[in-house]
């Protein structure tokens, strides 16, 4: 998680997605509440296909208020 966090902080889109998903799966990532959704959105905007699909799922479930 340390390296995902380091890369995420530097704007690496795939690392942002992986860190967010790890957080949502219960890993200790050090993310604050709501930060995972923001990272998924950033990754989706950067073109990460998995992030786009995850963001669509979040929206379908009514969580697009990010």
NORQUI-V758516 format. One record per backbone hydrogen bond with DSSP energy under -0.5 kcal/mol. NH is the residue of the N-H (numbers start at 1). CO is the residue of the C=O. If there is no record, write none. Layout:
NH,CO + NH,CO
This chain:
5,1 + 6,2 + 7,3 + 8,4 + 9,5 + 10,6 + 11,8 + 12,7 + 13,11 + 16,12 + 17,13 + 18,14 + 19,15 + 20,16 + 21,17 + 22,18 + 23,19 + 24,20 + 25,21 + 26,23 + 27,22 + 29,27 + 35,32 + 38,34 + 39,35 + 40,36 + 41,37 + 42,38 + 43,39 + 44,40 + 45,41 + 46,42 + 47,44 + 48,43 + 49,47 + 52,48 + 53,49 + 54,50 + 55,51 + 56,52 + 57,53 + 58,54 + 59,55 + 60,56 + 61,57 + 62,59 + 63,58 + 66,64
